[in-house]
Amino acid sequence: MSAVIPDFHISPEPLPPTGTAPDDLLDLEISDSPDPAGEPTRPATALAHQEEQPTRHIVPHFARTRPGESADPQDPFVGHEQTVRLPGSSGEHLLQCAYSTEQRAKRFYDDQVLDHLNPEMKEFVARMDMMFIATADARGECDSSLRAGRSGFIEVLDDRHLAYPEYRGNGVMASLGNISENPHVGILMVDFVTDLIGLHVNGKARIVEDPDLRAIHPQLSAEFERGRTPERWVVVQVEEAYIHCRKHIPRMAPVQRERSWGSDNPKRKGGDYFGAKGMPRPWHHPEPQRN
């Protein structure tokens, strides 16, 4: 008997978070478009609770806006009494209200989040030998990847810009392809060995060819190992920089090994480790048979 695999359906309607937040805030999560006055239009269920539960006012109000952008009317931190730039997305702010973590979040924003790299952050970046980068295409479909090199392979250009090299790889261009459609990137660097701490850098990226970047920043290193010559660079304009706490970071011990930078040897690159070669793919179509 063959197993029956259920057909899962993804609802187009956003689901409210679980928890014990007041109904009016949960309704705010699934509210429709705002009315002309700029207030979120709430479902009828919210109106039924208005007389039963006191209204929760959030003061002061904050908006995350940048020059040329308008604040999201769904964001509960948006108001008329006070408008300042606050880190994080509207989704963050909505869930902070839903789960009553506004004060903790505000304290973290005020204590740890910067819009540039301070001297301690720049020193941290300069000694990193790897980083993780998250990108998304124009439709929001995501990819994450690893970049690695000798300590200092990530270049700090100034307080608000860093750059990392792109070497010859498998030719897929997944990260660069996403950046060409959507410049927003998220970078995570972690010290697993000494301080057990991480640094997040979020911002907007652009692709710059190696000769073009060197013409602007001639101080870039010109000495490379075989297979580690940059073909191009990704320059990131820093919008948010903040700590990743150490409590869940494992301690690791570095082990000396020979790295085959730039090798095309399948065995040195890992071969078919996951046994994927030869398996069917949905984009493989059989050739039409000819009579």
FENSUL-V400201 format. One record per residue. N is the residue number from 1. SS is DSSP state (H for helix, E for strand, C for the rest). NEAR is the number of other ideal C-beta (glycine too) atoms within 10 Angstrom. Layout:
n={N/N}
ss={SS/SS}
near={NEAR/NEAR}
This chain:
n={1/2/3/4/5/6/7/8/9/10/11/12/13/14/15/16/17/18/19/20/21/22/23/24/25/26/27/28/29/30/31/32/33/34/35/36/37/38/39/40/41/42/43/44/45/46/47/48/49/50/51/52/53/54/55/56/57/58/59/60/61/62/63/64/65/66/67/68/69/70/71/72/73/74/75/76/77/78/79/80/81/82/83/84/85/86/87/88/89/90/91/92/93/94/95/96/97/98/99/100/101/102/103/104/105/106/107/108/109/110/111/112/113/114/115/116/117/118/119/120/121/122/123/124/125/126/127/128/129/130/131/132/133/134/135/136/137/138/139/140/141/142/143/144/145/146/147/148/149/150/151/152/153/154/155/156/157/158/159/160/161/162/163/164/165/166/167/168/169/170/171/172/173/174/175/176/177/178/179/180/181/182/183/184/185/186/187/188/189/190/191/192/193/194/195/196/197/198/199/200/201/202/203/204/205/206/207/208/209/210/211/212/213/214/215/216/217/218/219/220/221/222/223/224/225/226/227/228/229/230/231/232/233/234/235/236/237/238/239/240/241/242/243/244/245/246/247/248/249/250/251/252/253/254/255/256/257/258/259/260/261/262/263/264/265/266/267/268/269/270/271/272/273/274/275/276/277/278/279/280/281/282/283/284/285/286/287/288/289/290/291}
ss={C/C/C/C/C/C/C/C/C/C/C/C/C/C/C/C/C/C/C/C/C/C/H/H/H/H/H/H/H/C/C/C/C/E/C/C/C/C/C/E/C/C/C/H/H/H/H/H/H/C/C/C/C/C/C/C/C/C/C/C/C/C/E/C/C/C/C/C/C/C/C/C/C/C/C/C/C/C/C/C/C/C/C/C/E/C/C/C/C/H/H/H/H/H/H/H/H/H/C/C/C/H/H/H/H/H/H/H/H/H/H/H/C/E/C/C/C/C/H/H/H/H/H/H/H/H/C/C/C/E/E/E/E/E/E/E/C/C/C/C/C/E/E/E/E/E/E/E/C/C/C/C/C/E/E/E/E/E/C/C/E/E/E/E/E/E/C/C/C/C/C/C/C/H/H/H/H/H/H/H/H/C/C/E/E/E/E/E/E/E/E/C/C/C/C/C/E/E/E/E/E/E/E/E/E/E/E/E/E/H/H/H/H/H/H/H/C/C/C/C/C/C/C/C/C/C/C/C/C/C/C/E/E/E/E/E/E/E/E/E/E/E/E/E/C/C/C/C/C/C/C/C/C/C/C/C/C/C/C/C/C/C/C/C/C/H/H/H/H/C/C/C/C/C/C/C/C/C/C/C/C/C/C/C/C/C/C/C/C/C/C}
near={3/4/4/6/6/5/5/5/6/5/6/5/7/10/8/15/14/9/11/8/19/17/16/18/21/21/20/22/19/15/18/10/8/14/11/5/6/12/12/19/12/18/12/7/12/20/11/11/15/12/7/7/11/9/8/13/7/15/7/11/18/23/20/19/16/7/5/5/9/9/18/19/17/19/24/21/25/24/17/7/7/11/15/11/12/20/21/19/11/17/13/17/24/21/18/19/23/21/16/14/13/16/9/11/18/16/10/16/16/10/9/14/16/15/13/14/22/11/8/9/21/15/11/20/21/14/13/20/16/14/21/14/22/16/25/17/15/9/8/8/11/12/14/13/13/8/20/12/20/12/10/13/21/22/19/18/18/11/16/15/16/26/20/20/21/18/17/13/13/8/5/9/13/14/21/15/14/23/22/15/12/18/16/15/21/17/25/15/22/20/19/15/11/8/12/16/15/19/20/16/22/18/20/14/25/13/17/18/13/15/8/12/20/15/10/10/16/8/8/15/11/8/5/16/11/9/13/16/14/20/11/16/23/23/20/25/14/21/17/16/26/17/16/15/11/13/5/8/15/7/10/11/6/8/5/4/6/6/13/13/16/14/12/10/8/10/8/11/11/8/11/9/7/8/8/8/8/6/8/6/7/5/5/7/7/5/5/5/5/4/2}
